[in-house]
């Protein structure tokens, strides 16, 4: 066997090995990252977000707010209260996602809760999560 045959055989083996590794590249990359983190060669992984995506929360705020604002006259009180509670819940989720202080969870129904709801809406509008009421008209 000549030298050129060994070179050709080496090239074929190298190509096959590269294809084998490329087939499971994600697995090998994950293993290499974990090993690098353990050895301190690679920065730790960024924290994974918890909770629902902000985009989904914003869509829920808009959808429920539209239902609350366009409530037909004569609608049962229980349904309106349910919508307001759902709206308050999604506002609380939005505040948590953005790190905004709120007291909707602790206030009982009444004027203070309505004022807090208005304040939270204004804060979320300034943060760009929801549109202003003027845009709803």
C-alpha positions as CSV (number, residue, x, y, z in Angstrom):
1,X,0.0,0.0,0.0
2,X,1.3,3.3,-1.0
3,X,1.3,6.5,1.0
4,X,-1.5,8.1,-1.1
5,X,-3.8,5.2,-0.3
6,X,-3.2,5.8,3.5
7,X,-4.0,9.5,3.0
8,X,-7.2,8.7,1.1
9,X,-8.2,6.2,3.8
10,X,-7.5,8.9,6.5
11,X,-9.6,11.5,4.6
12,X,-12.5,9.1,4.3
13,X,-12.3,8.2,8.0
14,X,-12.1,11.9,9.0
15,X,-15.2,12.7,6.9
16,X,-17.1,9.8,8.4
17,X,-16.1,10.9,11.9
18,X,-17.2,14.5,11.2
19,X,-20.6,13.4,9.9
20,X,-21.0,11.2,13.0
21,X,-20.3,14.1,15.3
22,X,-22.5,16.5,13.3
23,X,-25.5,14.2,13.6
24,X,-25.4,14.6,17.4
25,X,-23.9,18.1,17.5
26,X,-26.5,19.4,20.0
27,X,-25.7,16.6,22.4
28,X,-22.0,17.1,22.2
29,X,-22.3,20.8,22.5
30,X,-24.4,20.4,25.7
31,X,-21.9,18.0,27.2
32,X,-19.0,20.4,26.4
33,X,-20.9,23.4,27.9
34,X,-21.6,21.5,31.1
35,X,-18.0,20.4,31.4
36,X,-16.8,23.9,30.7
37,X,-19.1,25.3,33.4
38,X,-17.9,22.7,36.0
39,X,-14.3,23.7,35.2
40,X,-15.1,27.4,35.3
41,X,-14.1,27.9,31.7
42,X,-17.6,29.0,30.5
43,X,-19.9,31.5,32.2
44,X,-23.0,30.0,33.8
45,X,-26.2,29.7,31.9
46,X,-28.4,32.7,32.0
47,X,-31.5,32.2,34.2
48,X,-34.5,30.8,32.6
49,X,-37.6,33.1,32.7
50,X,-40.4,31.9,35.0
51,X,-44.0,32.5,34.4
52,X,-45.8,33.3,31.2
53,X,-44.3,35.3,28.4
54,X,-44.8,39.1,28.7
55,X,-46.4,39.2,25.2
56,X,-49.1,36.8,26.3
57,X,-49.7,38.7,29.5
58,X,-50.0,42.0,27.4
59,X,-52.5,40.3,25.1
60,X,-54.6,39.1,28.0
61,X,-54.6,42.5,29.6
62,X,-55.9,44.0,26.3
63,X,-58.5,41.3,25.7
64,X,-59.9,41.4,29.2
65,X,-59.8,45.2,29.4
66,X,-61.8,45.3,26.2
67,X,-64.4,43.0,27.7
68,X,-64.7,45.0,30.9
69,X,-64.9,48.3,29.1
70,X,-67.6,47.1,26.6
71,X,-69.8,45.4,29.1
72,X,-73.4,45.6,27.9
73,X,-75.9,47.3,30.2
74,X,-77.9,44.8,32.2
75,X,-75.1,42.4,32.5
76,X,-75.3,40.2,35.6
77,X,-73.2,41.6,38.5
78,X,-71.5,38.3,39.1
79,X,-70.2,38.2,35.5
80,X,-68.9,41.8,35.8
81,X,-67.2,41.0,39.1
82,X,-65.6,37.9,37.5
83,X,-64.2,39.9,34.6
84,X,-62.8,42.5,37.0
85,X,-61.2,39.8,39.1
86,X,-59.7,38.3,36.0
87,X,-58.5,41.7,34.9
88,X,-56.9,42.4,38.3
89,X,-55.2,38.9,38.2
90,X,-53.7,39.6,34.8
91,X,-52.6,43.1,36.0
92,X,-50.9,41.5,39.0
93,X,-49.1,39.0,36.6
94,X,-48.0,42.0,34.4
95,X,-46.6,43.8,37.5
96,X,-44.7,40.7,38.6
97,X,-43.3,40.3,35.1
98,X,-42.0,43.9,35.1
99,X,-41.1,44.1,38.7
100,X,-43.7,46.8,39.5
101,X,-45.1,47.3,43.0
102,X,-48.8,46.8,43.3
103,X,-51.4,46.2,46.1
104,X,-54.3,44.8,44.0
105,X,-53.9,41.4,45.8
106,X,-54.4,42.9,49.3
107,X,-57.1,45.4,48.7
108,X,-60.8,44.5,48.9
109,X,-63.4,45.7,46.4
110,X,-64.1,49.3,46.6
111,X,-62.7,52.7,45.8
112,X,-59.2,52.0,46.9
113,X,-59.0,48.9,44.7
114,X,-60.4,50.9,41.7
115,X,-57.8,53.6,42.3
116,X,-55.0,51.1,42.5
117,X,-56.2,49.4,39.3
118,X,-56.1,52.8,37.6
119,X,-52.6,53.5,39.0
120,X,-51.4,50.1,37.8
121,X,-52.8,50.6,34.3
122,X,-51.0,54.0,34.1
123,X,-47.7,52.4,35.1
124,X,-48.2,49.6,32.6
125,X,-49.0,52.1,29.9
126,X,-45.8,54.1,30.7
127,X,-43.8,50.8,30.7
128,X,-45.2,50.1,27.2
129,X,-46.9,46.9,28.1
130,X,-50.5,48.1,27.3
131,X,-52.0,50.9,25.2
132,X,-53.5,53.9,26.8
133,X,-57.3,54.2,27.1
134,X,-57.3,56.9,24.5
135,X,-56.0,54.4,22.0
136,X,-59.0,52.1,22.8
137,X,-61.5,54.7,21.5
